[in-house]
Amino acid sequence: MADALGLDFGTTNTVLAQLGGGSETTSITFKSSAGSADTMRTALSFMQDPQLGATALRVEAGQAAIRAFIDNPGECRFLQSIKSFAASPLFQGTFVHGRKFQFEDLMEVFLKRLERYAGDNWPSPVKRIVTGRPVHFAGSNPDPALAMQRYNEALTRLGFPELHYVYEPVAAAFYFARNLEHDATVLVADFGGGTSDYSLIRFEREAGRIRALPVGHSGVGVAGDQFDACFIDHVVAPEIGKGSQFRSFGKQLDVPGSYYTNFSRWNQLSIFKTTKEYSALKALVRQAVEPDKLELFVDLIENDEGYLLNQAVSATKMALSSDEEAGFRFAPLGKAGEKSVRRSDFETWIAADLARMTAALDDVLDKTDTPVSAVDKVFLTGGTSFVPAVRRIFTERFAADRIETGGELISIAHGLALIGERDDIEQWTVPGPD
């Protein structure tokens, strides 16, 4: 039985891994009503169920949560990208069918549901759980100490004797470095849904065992979700009233842009739906110069179209990874939801975010006084690493034979599991909450 469990609690997907036979790691398999998978979408659904009692809720996670949401429109409360709220002091919980859930409650419910889906595949007992954390959390003015307090509270409730935390790119670096045949200075760039993190590590083999010297870390709270927001802001928002006006006391004023900032964060639409700002938006429809657009805006939120919007955006982004132009199809917008998008336009929309990601890379190299020539290997991981403009950040600096990819969805969790089995685990971990 494995002593350690590696947990990659991701903004978009969550993976758990353990050491299997020999020195190889395996992902834990989950079986739910949606089938079997070893990667779970970081999502929850809640439905009232009289058979469970007046106050009880039927909860699903991952793909099963998505299915429950699609099959029960209007009845199912759907939450996704839970991690994006971890470091936000502004997030003080959300009400679900009359019950308030704090961040740590949501994380606990999600992980307990995964434990149930795993069944006999769930390792027990487990000595320690090793959890990844980003170098920089996502969000405006994120509070990393608050995030770690929330992580710790949720994980403590699951009863693990030892809790350890490792920077996510460090875990990915360890996963890749296990196959290194020579000493090497390794740069790992981890591009997830909420953050882009860099870790520079010197790996050396001594008596057949890997030892490492952390050289430096850097990161920025920008990644795939921000790219999605830019896409939505330029392609979808104008069709639902962005740039339009409303009448007030004989004047025509611009519809507040903050409504569209909230909307572009598709993974937070279920939270936006419960705010006073959303109530103000609905009231504004009667005064709008183009009421049809704002009515469509309200309909998208009322009908919880955030997930379908994400699927449409993701499909177009994926196509743009290989094609110069791709179609965008989002049926709830009607004819306005059928457009052609050019890669060059998309790259223009995300240019400022690419500059921040580039600056974070330059920062880790500059502050460690590491010239590009001293980096032996570059490992790119995370779904956003497939975006051509992101890859160019590296191909413009490093020779092609030094850049490697693979294991984009599993590298962090498997690296965490490998670190968890080591007797020098403290060398790899970062402090938890005070």
Secondary structure as UniProt FT lines:
FT   STRAND          4..9
FT   STRAND          13..19
FT   TURN            22..23
FT   STRAND          25..27
FT   STRAND          30..32
FT   TURN            33..34
FT   STRAND          35..37
FT   STRAND          40..41
FT   STRAND          43..48
FT   HELIX           50..52
FT   TURN            54..55
FT   STRAND          57..61
FT   HELIX           62..71
FT   TURN            73..75
FT   STRAND          77..80
FT   HELIX           82..85
FT   TURN            86..87
FT   TURN            89..90
FT   STRAND          94..96
FT   TURN            97..98
FT   STRAND          99..101
FT   HELIX           103..118
FT   HELIX           119..121
FT   STRAND          128..133
FT   HELIX           144..157
FT   TURN            158..159
FT   STRAND          162..167
FT   HELIX           168..177
FT   TURN            178..179
FT   STRAND          184..191
FT   STRAND          196..206
FT   TURN            207..208
FT   STRAND          209..220
FT   HELIX           224..235
FT   HELIX           237..240
FT   TURN            241..243
FT   STRAND          245..248
FT   TURN            249..250
FT   STRAND          251..254
FT   HELIX           258..264
FT   HELIX           266..268
FT   HELIX           269..272
FT   TURN            273..274
FT   HELIX           276..284
FT   HELIX           285..287
FT   HELIX           291..302
FT   TURN            303..305
FT   HELIX           306..320
FT   TURN            321..322
FT   STRAND          325..329
FT   HELIX           331..337
FT   STRAND          338..342
FT   HELIX           343..349
FT   HELIX           351..367
FT   TURN            368..369
FT   HELIX           372..374
FT   STRAND          377..381
FT   HELIX           383..386
FT   HELIX           388..395
FT   TURN            396..397
FT   HELIX           400..402
FT   STRAND          403..404
FT   TURN            408..410
FT   HELIX           411..420
FT   TURN            423..424
FT   HELIX           425..427
//
